[in-house]
Amino acid sequence: MISLKDILYEVLNNYSVEVDLFIDKSTSTYDITNEIRALKGVTIVTIITPEDYVQKTGGSDEYIRLRIKFVTRGEANNMLQQFLDNALATSPGPKEDNIRIQGVKSMKYREKTLKRL
């Protein structure tokens, strides 16, 4: 008898990828990670910034490295592009466009960190 778990593993592909994120220091890291968790397909977001990494003083940016786990039925690279589009999408505001996840200045995937789980 085939279990439900086996069926789901055949239909859904689980992946993990590392992300370099630059955020505004005045924005809460907790809020940003929660917004990333809310993106379609994302299951787990973990902060993995090295402990010995020294933030630049005097700047308005803060560096965070994340590990994002997600599920997809299709190609992983297409899903990664969809995450970027959704996280950095702009929506018309009263005076200017607003980035969907406030405080994110840059979001890039680390080369060769995409892994199927």
KAWODA-V485364 format. One record per backbone hydrogen bond with DSSP energy under -0.5 kcal/mol. CO is the residue of the C=O (numbers start at 1). NH is the residue of the N-H. If there is no record, write none. Layout:
BEGIN
co: (CO & CO)
nh: (NH & NH)
END
This chain:
BEGIN
co: (3 & 4 & 5 & 6 & 7 & 8 & 12 & 13 & 14 & 15 & 16 & 17 & 18 & 19 & 19 & 20 & 21 & 21 & 22 & 22 & 23 & 24 & 28 & 29 & 30 & 31 & 32 & 33 & 34 & 36 & 39 & 41 & 44 & 46 & 46 & 50 & 53 & 60 & 62 & 64 & 65 & 65 & 66 & 66 & 67 & 67 & 68 & 69 & 69 & 70 & 72 & 75 & 76 & 77 & 78 & 79 & 80 & 81 & 82 & 83 & 84 & 87 & 89 & 91 & 96 & 98 & 100 & 101 & 103 & 103 & 106 & 108 & 110 & 115)
nh: (7 & 8 & 9 & 10 & 11 & 12 & 14 & 72 & 117 & 70 & 115 & 68 & 110 & 21 & 66 & 108 & 23 & 64 & 105 & 106 & 62 & 27 & 32 & 33 & 34 & 35 & 36 & 37 & 38 & 39 & 42 & 71 & 69 & 48 & 67 & 53 & 55 & 25 & 23 & 21 & 48 & 49 & 19 & 68 & 46 & 69 & 17 & 43 & 44 & 15 & 13 & 79 & 80 & 81 & 82 & 83 & 84 & 85 & 86 & 87 & 88 & 101 & 100 & 98 & 93 & 91 & 102 & 104 & 24 & 105 & 22 & 20 & 113 & 16)
END
